[in-house]
Amino acid sequence: MKLLITSAASPLAQFLGQQLAANHTVRFSERAPVDLPPVLAETPFAVEFAHSPLGHDMGTNLLVRNMDAIIHVAEPLVTDNEYNKIDILTRCTYNLLTAAAEEGISRLLLISTLGLMADYDPAYRVSERWRPRPNTDPYVLSKHLAEFTAREFAREQKVNVTVLRLGQVVYPDADAATPGALPPVAAAMAAQAVENVLVAPAERWAIYHIGNESTHPHFTMSKAKAKVLV
């Protein structure tokens, strides 16, 4: 498959690209120029980078053209202020989905966060069927707005959208994650979930919680275990 992965400056996008390039052709994009890690030049399939502000113009159409799927990692740049974080994950997500619909790209996978569900009472078992309760943190709020934008495209049957709400991502050789409100999730597990979503039949709109349920029983992972973590 030909895959577009956004937010190329983020460690998660780069890790996903490295894993997925073993089986797919990968195009990275970012709103600023990025030097990709040299290891990405050693992958079996081609990897390229395209600078794109994800504007409401033909440039975004050209970015997504001929792609089989889009993995919208939807991470802000380290230089983004609080306003930009929200702007990027609403306006730019809208532009990306608009271009995808116009170019006939039928599948988009949105990377979100379990932080949307963290404000529920810890005594509750929170599943994907519960409504998000975003707080005022710009990052969490921006992810919520990105989900809302993507859901409207899915409802209008313009693009099939799958949302992966990740816990605290832990990368190989990293120090153990500091215990927090979100369950840890190995980066390799997140990559495998992405791969499984890509090879499975497309769903019009689906959400999956991804994390270590044993350490945080507050979040239920049964749906993901049945479909995207098999």
C-alpha positions as CSV (number, residue, x, y, z in Angstrom):
1,M,0.0,0.0,0.0
2,K,1.0,3.6,-0.5
3,L,0.7,5.4,2.9
4,L,0.8,9.0,3.9
5,I,2.0,9.7,7.4
6,T,1.5,13.2,8.8
7,S,3.4,14.9,11.6
8,A,6.8,13.6,10.5
9,A,8.7,15.5,13.1
10,S,7.1,13.5,15.9
11,P,8.8,10.4,17.3
12,L,5.6,8.4,16.9
13,A,5.2,9.2,13.2
14,Q,8.8,8.2,12.6
15,F,8.5,5.0,14.5
16,L,5.3,4.1,12.7
17,G,6.9,4.9,9.4
18,Q,9.9,2.7,10.1
19,Q,7.7,-0.2,11.0
20,L,5.2,0.2,8.2
21,A,7.9,0.6,5.5
22,A,8.7,-3.1,5.9
23,N,5.5,-3.8,3.9
24,H,4.4,-0.5,2.4
25,T,5.6,2.6,0.5
26,V,5.6,5.5,2.9
27,R,5.3,9.3,2.3
28,F,5.9,11.5,5.3
29,S,4.6,15.0,5.5
30,E,5.1,17.9,8.0
31,R,4.3,21.6,8.2
32,A,8.1,22.3,8.5
33,P,11.1,20.7,6.8
34,V,12.3,17.6,8.6
35,D,15.4,15.5,8.4
36,L,14.2,11.9,8.7
37,P,16.4,9.4,10.6
38,P,18.9,7.6,8.5
39,V,17.4,4.3,9.4
40,L,14.4,5.1,7.2
41,A,16.7,4.9,4.2
42,E,17.3,1.2,4.9
43,T,13.7,0.1,4.8
44,P,12.6,-2.5,2.2
45,F,10.1,-0.1,0.6
46,A,10.5,3.5,-0.6
47,V,10.3,6.3,2.0
48,E,10.0,10.0,1.0
49,F,9.2,13.3,2.6
50,A,6.9,16.1,1.4
51,H,6.7,19.5,3.1
52,S,3.1,20.6,3.3
53,P,1.3,23.2,5.5
54,L,-1.9,21.2,4.9
55,G,-3.6,24.3,3.5
56,H,-7.0,24.5,1.8
57,D,-5.4,24.4,-1.7
58,M,-4.3,22.1,-4.4
59,G,-1.0,21.4,-2.6
60,T,-2.9,19.2,-0.1
61,N,-4.6,17.4,-2.9
62,L,-1.3,16.7,-4.6
63,L,0.1,15.5,-1.2
64,V,-2.6,12.8,-0.8
65,R,-3.1,11.9,-4.5
66,N,-2.6,8.2,-5.3
67,M,-2.3,7.3,-1.6
68,D,-4.1,4.2,-0.5
69,A,-4.5,5.4,3.1
70,I,-3.6,8.3,5.4
71,I,-2.3,7.9,8.9
72,H,-2.9,11.3,10.5
73,V,-0.7,11.3,13.5
74,A,-1.9,14.8,14.2
75,E,0.9,16.0,16.5
76,P,1.8,19.6,16.9
77,L,5.3,20.9,16.3
78,V,7.4,21.8,19.4
79,T,7.3,25.4,18.3
80,D,3.5,25.5,18.2
81,N,1.8,27.7,20.8
82,E,-1.6,26.8,22.4
83,Y,-3.6,28.5,19.7
84,N,-1.6,26.7,16.9
85,K,-2.2,23.3,18.5
86,I,-5.9,23.7,18.3
87,D,-5.8,25.4,14.8
88,I,-3.7,22.6,13.4
89,L,-5.8,19.8,14.6
90,T,-9.1,21.4,13.4
91,R,-8.4,23.5,10.3
92,C,-5.5,21.3,8.9
93,T,-7.4,18.1,9.7
94,Y,-10.4,19.5,7.9
95,N,-8.2,20.4,4.9
96,L,-6.6,17.0,4.9
97,L,-9.9,15.2,4.9
98,T,-11.3,17.4,2.3
99,A,-8.4,16.7,0.0
100,A,-8.7,12.9,0.8
101,A,-12.4,13.0,-0.2
102,E,-11.8,14.9,-3.4
103,E,-9.0,12.5,-4.4
104,G,-10.9,9.4,-3.6
105,I,-8.8,8.3,-0.7
106,S,-11.2,6.0,1.2
107,R,-9.4,5.4,4.4
108,L,-7.9,7.6,7.1
109,L,-6.5,6.5,10.4
110,L,-6.4,9.2,13.1
111,I,-4.1,8.9,16.1
112,S,-5.8,10.3,19.2
113,T,-5.3,10.0,23.0
114,L,-6.9,8.2,25.9
115,G,-6.5,11.6,27.6
116,L,-10.0,12.3,26.3
117,M,-11.4,9.8,28.7
118,A,-9.1,10.3,31.7
119,D,-11.5,12.7,33.6
120,Y,-14.0,10.0,34.3
121,D,-14.2,8.6,37.8
122,P,-11.4,5.9,38.1
123,A,-14.0,3.5,39.5
124,Y,-15.7,3.4,36.1
125,R,-14.8,1.1,33.3
126,V,-14.6,3.4,30.3
127,S,-15.1,1.9,26.8
128,E,-15.1,3.4,23.4
129,R,-18.9,3.9,23.6
130,W,-18.5,6.5,26.4
131,R,-18.5,10.2,25.4
132,P,-15.2,12.0,25.5
133,R,-14.6,14.4,28.4
134,P,-11.8,16.6,27.2
135,N,-10.3,19.0,29.7
136,T,-8.9,22.5,28.9
137,D,-5.4,21.2,28.1
138,P,-4.8,22.4,24.5
139,Y,-3.3,19.1,23.4
140,V,-6.2,17.0,24.7
141,L,-8.8,19.6,23.4
142,S,-7.1,19.6,20.0
143,K,-7.3,15.8,19.7
144,H,-11.0,16.0,20.6
145,L,-11.6,18.5,17.9
146,A,-9.7,16.4,15.4
147,E,-11.9,13.5,16.2
148,F,-15.0,15.6,15.9
149,T,-13.9,16.9,12.5
150,A,-13.1,13.4,11.2
151,R,-16.4,12.0,12.5
152,E,-18.4,14.4,10.4
153,F,-16.6,13.3,7.2
154,A,-17.3,9.7,8.1
155,R,-20.9,10.4,8.8
156,E,-21.3,12.0,5.4
157,Q,-19.7,8.9,3.9
158,K,-16.8,10.8,2.4
159,V,-13.9,9.0,4.1
160,N,-13.8,5.8,6.2
161,V,-12.2,6.8,9.6
162,T,-10.6,4.7,12.3
163,V,-9.5,6.4,15.5
164,L,-6.8,4.8,17.7
165,R,-6.8,6.4,21.2
166,L,-3.4,5.6,22.6
167,G,-2.2,5.6,26.1
168,Q,1.3,6.8,27.1
169,V,3.6,5.6,24.2
170,V,6.8,3.8,25.4
171,Y,9.6,3.5,22.8
172,P,12.1,0.6,22.6
173,D,15.2,1.1,24.9
174,A,13.4,4.0,26.7
175,D,13.3,4.3,30.4
176,A,10.2,2.8,32.0
177,A,7.2,5.0,31.8
178,T,6.5,7.1,34.8
179,P,3.1,5.9,36.2
180,G,0.4,8.4,35.3
181,A,-3.3,8.7,34.4
182,L,-2.9,6.9,31.1
183,P,-1.9,3.3,30.5
184,P,1.4,2.6,28.9
185,V,1.4,1.3,25.4
186,A,4.5,0.0,23.6
187,A,5.2,1.8,20.4
188,A,5.4,-1.6,18.7
189,M,1.9,-2.4,19.9
190,A,0.6,0.9,18.4
191,A,2.4,0.1,15.1
192,Q,0.8,-3.4,15.0
193,A,-2.6,-1.9,15.6
194,V,-2.1,0.5,12.7
195,E,-1.0,-2.4,10.5
196,N,-4.0,-4.5,11.4
197,V,-6.4,-1.7,10.7
198,L,-4.9,-1.1,7.3
199,V,-5.2,-4.8,6.2
200,A,-8.7,-5.3,7.6
201,P,-11.9,-4.3,5.8
202,A,-12.6,-0.6,6.2
203,E,-15.1,0.5,8.8
204,R,-17.1,3.7,8.2
205,W,-16.3,5.0,11.7
206,A,-14.6,3.1,14.5
207,I,-12.7,4.0,17.7
208,Y,-10.3,1.7,19.6
209,H,-8.6,2.2,22.9
210,I,-5.0,1.0,22.9
211,G,-3.0,0.5,26.2
212,N,-2.1,-1.8,29.0
213,E,-5.4,-2.7,30.6
214,S,-3.8,-4.6,33.5
215,T,-2.1,-1.5,34.8
216,H,-5.1,0.8,34.2
217,P,-8.4,-1.2,34.4
218,H,-10.1,2.2,34.2
219,F,-10.0,1.8,30.4
220,T,-11.5,-1.3,28.6
221,M,-9.5,-2.7,25.7
222,S,-11.7,-5.7,24.8
223,K,-12.8,-4.1,21.5
224,A,-9.2,-3.5,20.4
225,K,-8.1,-7.0,21.5
226,A,-10.9,-8.5,19.3
227,K,-10.1,-6.5,16.2
228,V,-6.9,-4.6,16.0
229,L,-4.5,-6.3,18.5
230,V,-5.0,-9.9,17.3
